[in-house]
């Protein structure tokens, strides 16, 4: 009889440990999914997000349960707050790549006079080029297996961000500054063909205006600039999105590696 009671006690302890590990994983996953590209968009209903978080928790918990049990964390609010901070760090790292597309689209739109075309159709006001790039980028990321990469990232994150612990503020700030600088560098790199083309266009318009002052170059040049921008967009967009997807995949594989 005593052996049965001991076995039941062990099973109860194991079940309690699994439930605590699931709770920790749920908080980290929920914070990350809230900022993830695709899954964390405002267009996704909250119930769908909750279902996705629960599904990911079921997948991740068996892999991290041993890690959580070895740490000997007692249930409480402090470890849950640490898990929320870890999840936000992972989510922000991926959300910055969506901001890179938004920044690149704003630069492109301003350089090609397309900044107000169909603006405001998205939940967040942005140029039409921004809608195109973000939807295409998110679709490519999901098609490339973002959900699978997210599970791998969550499992491996416990090696660098232990369960229930708080990240070092100095390291987080240095990491954040590096990621922000690389985000702006990536955005300008994506918009560089359009900026170069707009610069050449403006130089040519200036030269024509000096040579023929009586000619209304704005009436001729504005449609030409719009047509050239749309043609360049059709040619460059596949390469642009491929470069972005490669950078995003590299970040998901090594989120705390050196910025590229």
C-alpha positions in Angstrom: 0.0 0.0 0.0 2.8 2.4 0.9 4.4 1.7 -2.5 1.2 2.6 -4.3 0.9 5.9 -2.3 4.6 6.6 -3.1 3.9 6.0 -6.8 0.9 8.2 -6.8 2.8 10.9 -5.0 5.5 10.8 -7.7 2.9 11.0 -10.4 1.3 14.0 -8.8 4.7 15.7 -8.4 5.4 15.0 -12.1 2.0 16.3 -13.2 2.5 19.4 -11.1 5.9 20.0 -12.6 4.5 19.5 -16.1 1.7 22.0 -15.4 4.2 24.5 -14.1 6.4 24.0 -17.2 3.4 24.5 -19.4 2.4 27.7 -17.6 5.9 29.1 -18.1 6.0 28.0 -21.7 2.5 29.5 -22.3 3.6 32.9 -21.1 6.8 33.0 -23.1 5.0 31.8 -26.3 2.1 34.2 -25.8 4.5 37.2 -25.5 6.4 36.1 -28.6 3.3 35.3 -30.7 1.9 38.7 -29.9 4.7 40.3 -31.9 5.5 37.7 -34.5 5.1 38.4 -38.2 2.0 36.8 -39.5 0.7 35.3 -36.3 0.8 38.5 -34.3 -0.8 40.8 -36.9 -3.8 42.9 -35.8 -5.9 41.3 -38.5 -5.7 37.9 -36.8 -8.6 37.4 -34.3 -7.6 37.0 -30.6 -9.3 33.6 -30.5 -7.1 32.4 -33.3 -4.0 33.7 -31.5 -5.0 32.0 -28.3 -5.5 28.7 -30.1 -2.1 29.1 -31.8 -0.4 29.8 -28.4 -2.1 26.7 -26.9 -1.0 24.5 -29.8 2.6 25.8 -29.6 2.5 25.3 -25.8 1.5 21.6 -26.3 4.4 21.1 -28.7 7.1 23.0 -26.7 6.3 21.9 -23.2 7.6 18.3 -23.4 11.0 19.6 -24.7 11.4 22.2 -21.9 9.8 20.3 -19.0 13.1 18.7 -17.9 14.9 22.0 -18.1 12.3 23.7 -16.0 12.3 20.8 -13.4 16.1 20.9 -13.1 16.0 24.6 -12.3 13.7 23.9 -9.3 11.6 27.0 -9.8 8.8 27.5 -7.3 5.5 28.6 -8.8 5.0 32.4 -8.5 4.6 35.6 -10.4 8.3 36.5 -10.6 9.3 33.6 -12.9 6.2 34.3 -15.1 7.3 37.9 -15.5 10.8 36.7 -16.5 9.2 34.4 -19.1 7.1 37.3 -20.5 10.3 39.4 -20.8 12.0 36.6 -22.7 9.1 36.2 -25.0 9.0 39.9 -25.8 12.7 39.9 -26.6 12.2 37.0 -29.1 9.1 38.7 -30.6 10.7 42.1 -30.9 13.6 40.6 -32.8 11.3 39.2 -35.4 9.0 42.3 -35.5 12.0 44.5 -36.4 12.2 42.8 -39.8 8.6 43.8 -40.5 9.6 47.4 -39.5 12.5 47.1 -42.0 10.0 46.5 -44.8 7.8 49.4 -43.6 10.8 51.7 -43.5 12.1 50.6 -46.9 8.6 51.1 -48.3 8.4 54.6 -46.9 11.8 55.5 -48.4 10.7 54.0 -51.7 7.4 55.9 -51.7 8.9 59.2 -50.9 11.6 58.8 -53.5 9.1 57.8 -56.2 6.1 60.1 -55.3 3.9 57.1 -54.5 3.6 57.9 -50.8 -0.1 58.7 -50.9 -1.4 56.2 -53.4 -4.2 54.1 -51.7 -2.7 55.1 -48.3 -4.7 54.1 -45.2 -6.2 50.8 -46.4 -4.3 48.8 -43.8 -4.9 48.9 -40.0 -1.8 51.1 -39.7 -1.5 54.0 -42.2 1.3 53.3 -44.7 2.0 53.6 -48.4 0.6 51.2 -50.8 4.1 49.8 -51.5 4.3 49.1 -47.7 1.1 47.0 -47.9 2.5 45.1 -50.9 5.9 44.4 -49.3 4.6 43.4 -45.9 1.9 41.0 -47.2 4.4 39.4 -49.6 7.1 39.2 -46.9 4.9 37.6 -44.3 3.5 35.2 -46.9 7.0 34.2 -47.9 8.0 33.7 -44.2 5.0 31.6 -43.4 5.5 29.6 -46.7 9.1 29.0 -45.7 8.0 27.3 -42.4 8.0 30.2 -39.9 5.8 28.2 -37.5 8.4 25.4 -37.5 11.3 27.8 -37.1 9.4 29.5 -34.2 9.1 26.2 -32.3 12.9 25.5 -32.8 13.6 29.1 -31.6 11.5 28.6 -28.5 13.1 25.4 -27.6 16.7 26.6 -28.1 15.9 29.9 -26.4 15.9 28.2 -23.0 19.7 27.6 -23.3 20.3 31.4 -23.5 17.3 32.7 -21.6 16.7 30.2 -18.7 13.2 29.6 -17.6 12.0 32.1 -15.0 15.2 34.2 -15.2 15.6 37.8 -16.1 17.8 38.8 -19.0 20.8 41.0 -18.2 19.7 44.7 -19.0 23.1 45.6 -20.4 23.2 42.7 -22.8 19.6 43.3 -23.8 20.3 47.0 -24.5 23.4 46.2 -26.6 21.5 43.5 -28.5 18.6 45.9 -29.1 20.8 48.7 -30.4 22.6 46.3 -32.7 19.3 44.9 -34.1 17.8 48.4 -34.6 20.9 49.6 -36.5 20.9 46.5 -38.7 17.1 47.0 -39.3 17.7 50.5 -40.7 20.7 49.3 -42.7 18.6 46.5 -44.2 15.7 49.0 -45.0 18.0 51.3 -46.8 19.7 48.5 -48.7 16.3 47.3 -49.9 15.3 50.8 -51.0 18.7 51.6 -52.5 17.7 50.8 -56.2 14.8 53.2 -56.0 16.8 56.0 -54.3 19.5 55.7 -56.9 17.0 55.8 -59.7 15.2 58.8 -58.2 18.5 60.6 -57.8 19.4 60.0 -61.5 15.9 61.1 -62.5 16.1 64.4 -60.5 19.6 65.1 -62.0 18.2 64.6 -65.5 15.2 66.8 -64.8 17.4 69.5 -63.5 19.6 69.4 -66.5 16.6 69.5 -68.9 15.1 72.4 -67.0 18.3 74.4 -67.3 18.6 73.6 -71.0 15.0 74.3 -71.7 13.5 76.7 -69.1 10.3 77.2 -71.1 9.5 73.5 -70.9 7.2 72.4 -68.0 9.3 69.4 -66.9 7.1 68.6 -63.9 4.2 67.9 -66.2 6.3 65.5 -68.3 8.6 64.1 -65.5 6.0 63.2 -62.9 4.2 60.6 -65.0 7.5 59.3 -66.2 8.7 58.9 -62.6 5.6 57.1 -61.6 5.8 54.7 -64.5 9.5 54.1 -64.0 8.9 53.4 -60.3 6.2 50.9 -61.0 8.3 49.2 -63.6 11.3 49.1 -61.3 9.1 47.7 -58.5 7.9 44.9 -60.7 11.5 44.0 -61.6 13.2 44.5 -58.2 10.6 43.2 -55.8 11.4 39.4 -56.1 15.1 40.1 -55.5 14.2 42.5 -52.6 12.0 40.0 -50.9 14.6 37.2 -51.4 17.2 39.4 -49.6 14.8 40.2 -46.8 13.8 36.5 -46.4 17.4 35.4 -46.2 18.2 38.0 -43.5 15.0 37.0 -41.6 15.8 33.3 -41.7 19.4 34.0 -40.5 18.0 35.9 -37.5 15.5 33.2 -36.6 18.3 30.6 -36.8 20.7 32.8 -34.6 18.6 35.4 -32.8 21.4 36.5 -30.6 24.2 36.2 -33.1 26.1 39.2 -34.5 23.8 41.5 -36.6 24.1 41.3 -40.3 
